[in-house]
Amino acid sequence: MPAAIVIVAAGSGTRVGAGMNKVLLPLGDRPVLAWSVRDALATADVRQVVVVVRAADRGAVETALAPHLGDAEVVLVDGGASRHQSEWAALRFLAPAIEAGDLDLVAIHDGARPLAGKALFEETLAAARHHDGAIPVTPARHLLTTSLTAVVGELCGVQTPQAFGARLLLAAHRAAAETGFEGTDTAAVLADHAEVAIAAVRGTPQNIKITFPDDVTLAESLLLMRDIHG
């Protein structure tokens, strides 16, 4: 099933105290954003990678990503005032391919989660092929209900990437646009506008979100441990 991966990177560095978009901060040998972009490009069956950016950051993002793409290409799309609006901008861009049947799945990922890893992208997309969608949670053992508030029998923390049937996701976002609904994450949009069965896949403790200054230091430590242990 051909898929697209959307990486939302239209935020800022306000809480991380960087004075710039936090996805442009250095992490190891590349910017934060380049880690998830490279993993997305390497994921099986992915036909297109879309990066959603602030219009003001477009040039800086192009410059930051260029040395890490090789022969691959990504599409930059200008985002909106909120994460939800940025997702919607990406889906409007992908709508012709979805409606033509060229894309069966779409995964949405936070650009500020650089260490999700290729394996988690592939596991989430694989689970979405057998359900309406799939999201990584910690811990994850059961099928989620449409409330998306907890895994059956235990509480969970929700991560990204979150993958869904492309037509279902596009229809849910269109309905949200008509009603003015804004979801806190992609799964919330589906839950509010469709009857869905969403599978949970096991997330990873390394899949942290860069939000505060200490998170960059933690991510660097996790990278070092990953290099040591393979």
C-alpha positions in Angstrom: 0.0 0.0 0.0 1.6 3.3 -1.1 1.9 5.8 1.7 2.9 9.4 2.4 4.5 10.7 5.5 3.8 14.2 6.7 6.3 15.8 9.1 4.9 18.8 10.9 7.6 21.3 11.6 5.8 24.6 11.7 6.3 25.4 15.3 8.9 27.6 17.0 11.6 27.5 19.6 9.8 29.5 22.2 9.8 27.0 25.0 13.1 25.5 24.1 14.6 29.0 24.3 16.4 28.7 21.0 15.3 31.9 19.3 14.6 29.8 16.2 12.4 26.9 15.1 13.6 24.0 17.4 13.7 21.6 14.5 16.6 23.5 13.1 18.7 23.0 16.3 21.8 20.7 15.9 21.5 17.2 17.1 24.5 15.0 16.6 25.7 15.5 13.0 22.5 17.0 11.6 19.5 19.2 12.5 16.7 17.8 14.6 14.4 17.8 11.6 16.8 15.8 9.4 16.6 12.7 11.6 12.9 12.1 11.1 13.1 13.2 7.4 15.8 10.6 6.7 13.9 7.9 8.5 10.7 8.7 6.6 12.5 8.6 3.3 13.9 5.2 4.1 10.6 3.7 5.1 9.2 1.0 2.9 6.4 1.9 0.5 6.6 5.6 1.1 6.0 7.5 -2.1 6.2 11.0 -0.8 7.5 12.9 2.2 5.9 16.3 3.0 7.4 18.7 5.5 5.1 21.4 6.9 7.0 24.6 7.7 6.4 28.2 8.7 6.6 30.4 5.6 9.3 32.4 7.4 11.4 29.2 7.9 11.1 27.8 4.4 14.6 29.0 3.2 16.3 27.9 6.5 14.6 24.5 6.3 15.7 24.0 2.7 19.2 24.9 3.6 19.3 22.6 6.7 17.9 19.6 4.9 19.7 19.8 1.6 23.0 18.1 2.8 21.1 15.2 4.2 18.7 14.2 1.4 21.1 12.7 -1.2 19.1 12.1 -4.3 15.8 12.0 -2.4 13.2 14.9 -2.5 10.8 16.2 0.0 8.0 18.7 -0.6 7.8 21.8 1.7 4.2 23.0 2.4 3.5 26.2 4.4 1.7 25.5 7.6 -1.0 27.2 9.6 -1.4 28.9 12.9 -1.9 25.6 14.8 -0.7 22.0 14.5 -4.2 21.1 13.2 -4.1 23.7 10.5 -0.7 22.6 9.5 -1.9 19.0 9.1 -4.8 20.3 7.0 -2.5 22.2 4.8 -0.5 19.0 4.1 -3.7 17.0 3.4 -5.0 19.6 1.0 -1.7 19.3 -0.9 -2.0 15.5 -0.9 -5.7 15.4 -1.7 -5.3 15.0 -5.5 -3.1 11.9 -5.0 -5.4 10.5 -2.4 -8.5 11.0 -4.5 -6.8 9.4 -7.5 -6.0 6.3 -5.4 -2.2 6.9 -5.6 -1.9 6.9 -1.8 -3.6 4.5 0.5 -2.1 5.6 3.8 -0.9 8.9 5.4 1.3 9.1 8.5 1.6 12.3 10.5 4.7 12.8 12.6 6.0 15.7 14.8 9.3 17.1 13.5 10.3 17.7 17.1 10.4 13.9 17.6 13.7 13.1 15.9 14.4 9.6 17.3 11.2 7.7 16.4 13.3 5.6 14.0 12.5 3.9 10.7 11.2 0.8 12.4 8.5 2.7 14.2 7.4 4.3 11.0 7.1 0.9 9.3 5.4 -0.8 12.3 2.8 2.0 12.5 2.1 1.9 8.8 1.9 -1.9 8.8 -0.7 -1.9 11.6 -2.7 0.9 9.8 -3.0 -1.4 6.8 -5.2 -3.8 8.9 -7.2 -1.2 10.8 -8.5 2.3 10.2 -5.3 3.6 11.6 -2.5 3.0 14.1 -0.7 5.1 16.7 2.3 4.3 18.9 1.7 4.3 22.6 3.6 3.5 25.7 2.8 0.8 26.7 0.7 -0.6 23.9 -1.1 -4.0 24.0 -4.7 -3.6 22.8 -7.0 -2.0 20.3 -8.0 1.6 21.1 -11.6 2.7 21.3 -12.7 5.8 19.5 -12.4 7.9 22.6 -8.6 7.5 22.3 -8.2 8.4 26.0 -6.7 5.1 27.1 -5.7 1.7 26.0 -8.2 -0.9 27.2 -7.1 -1.8 30.7 -4.3 0.6 31.1 -3.3 4.3 30.6 -1.0 5.2 27.8 1.1 8.0 26.4 0.5 8.7 22.8 3.3 9.4 20.4 3.8 10.0 16.6 3.9 8.9 13.8 0.2 8.3 13.6 -1.0 6.5 10.4 -4.4 6.3 8.9 -6.3 5.3 5.8 -5.7 8.2 3.4 -9.3 8.7 2.3 -10.6 8.4 5.8 -8.2 10.9 7.1 -8.9 13.4 4.3 -12.7 13.1 4.9 -12.3 13.6 8.6 -10.2 16.7 8.1 -12.7 18.1 5.6 -15.5 17.5 8.1 -13.4 19.2 10.8 -12.9 22.2 8.6 -16.6 22.5 8.1 -17.4 22.4 11.8 -14.4 24.4 13.0 -13.1 21.5 15.1 -9.4 21.4 15.9 -7.9 18.2 17.3 -5.0 18.0 19.7 -3.5 15.3 17.5 -4.4 13.5 14.3 -6.2 10.7 16.1 -8.5 13.1 17.8 -9.7 14.4 14.4 -10.6 10.9 13.3 -12.3 10.1 16.6 -14.5 13.2 16.4 -15.6 12.7 12.8 -15.6 9.0 12.1 -16.3 5.6 13.6 -12.8 4.2 13.7 -10.9 1.2 15.0 -7.4 2.4 15.7 -4.6 -0.1 16.6 -2.0 0.6 19.1 1.7 -0.3 18.4 4.4 -0.2 20.9 6.1 3.1 21.1 9.7 3.6 22.2 11.2 5.6 25.2 13.7 7.1 22.7 10.8 8.8 20.8 11.0 11.9 23.0 9.6 15.3 21.9 12.0 18.3 21.9 10.2 20.9 24.0 12.5 22.3 26.6 16.3 22.9 26.6 17.1 19.7 28.6 15.3 17.7 25.9 18.1 18.4 23.4 20.7 17.2 25.9 18.6 14.0 26.6 18.3 13.4 22.8 22.0 13.6 22.4 22.5 11.1 25.2 20.0 8.7 23.6 21.8 9.0 20.3 25.0 8.2 21.9 23.5 5.1 23.6 22.0 4.0 20.3 25.4 4.3 18.6 27.0 2.3 21.4 24.4 -0.5 21.4 23.6 -0.5 17.7 
